[in-house]
Amino acid sequence: MKFWKKHLVLRMVLMLLFFVAGLALVLMGWGMTGQLHGLGLMLLGIVLMLTTLFLYNKAYS
């Protein structure tokens, strides 16, 4: 897929947004120790950070 190789700025902005949002969700969830809602926030944050990794690797596949 050549779309991600051509649109470098879009890929970088999306990676930055996903990473910052994911990190924020992990840290917010970490503060809710012992609550199931906190675990859900941390898992959602991990998914967003894995999406960042997916976007990074997509240009090299």
VMD Tcl script that draws the C-alpha trace (Angstrom):
set ca {
  {0.00 0.00 0.00}
  {1.69 3.16 -1.21}
  {-0.76 5.52 0.48}
  {1.24 5.65 3.73}
  {4.54 6.16 1.89}
  {3.15 9.13 -0.05}
  {1.40 10.88 2.87}
  {4.20 11.13 5.40}
  {2.78 14.15 7.25}
  {-0.63 12.52 7.69}
  {1.01 9.36 8.99}
  {3.17 11.28 11.46}
  {0.22 13.33 12.76}
  {-1.91 10.21 13.22}
  {0.91 8.40 14.99}
  {1.45 11.35 17.33}
  {-2.26 11.64 18.13}
  {-2.70 7.91 18.73}
  {0.40 7.70 20.91}
  {-0.43 10.73 23.06}
  {-4.06 9.64 23.50}
  {-2.99 6.08 24.31}
  {-0.42 7.21 26.84}
  {-2.94 9.54 28.48}
  {-5.49 6.73 28.76}
  {-2.94 4.35 30.27}
  {-1.90 6.92 32.85}
  {-5.51 7.81 33.72}
  {-6.37 4.14 34.07}
  {-3.30 3.53 36.19}
  {-4.58 6.15 38.63}
  {-7.80 4.20 39.11}
  {-6.18 1.34 40.99}
  {-8.63 -1.41 41.90}
  {-11.40 -0.27 39.57}
  {-12.53 -2.18 36.51}
  {-13.06 1.07 34.61}
  {-9.36 1.84 35.02}
  {-8.42 -1.50 33.50}
  {-10.65 -0.76 30.51}
  {-8.98 2.62 30.01}
  {-5.53 1.06 30.16}
  {-6.48 -1.62 27.63}
  {-7.89 1.00 25.27}
  {-4.67 2.98 25.64}
  {-2.61 -0.09 24.78}
  {-4.74 -0.62 21.66}
  {-4.10 2.98 20.58}
  {-0.35 2.59 21.11}
  {-0.36 -0.66 19.13}
  {-2.21 1.20 16.37}
  {0.66 3.70 16.38}
  {3.10 0.83 15.90}
  {0.95 -0.57 13.08}
  {0.98 2.80 11.28}
  {4.74 3.07 11.71}
  {5.36 -0.38 10.25}
  {2.83 -0.01 7.41}
  {5.21 2.13 5.37}
  {7.86 -0.62 5.41}
  {5.66 -3.54 4.43}
}
mol new
graphics top color blue
foreach p $ca { graphics top sphere $p radius 0.5 }
foreach p [lrange $ca 0 end-1] q [lrange $ca 1 end] { graphics top cylinder $p $q radius 0.2 }
display resetview
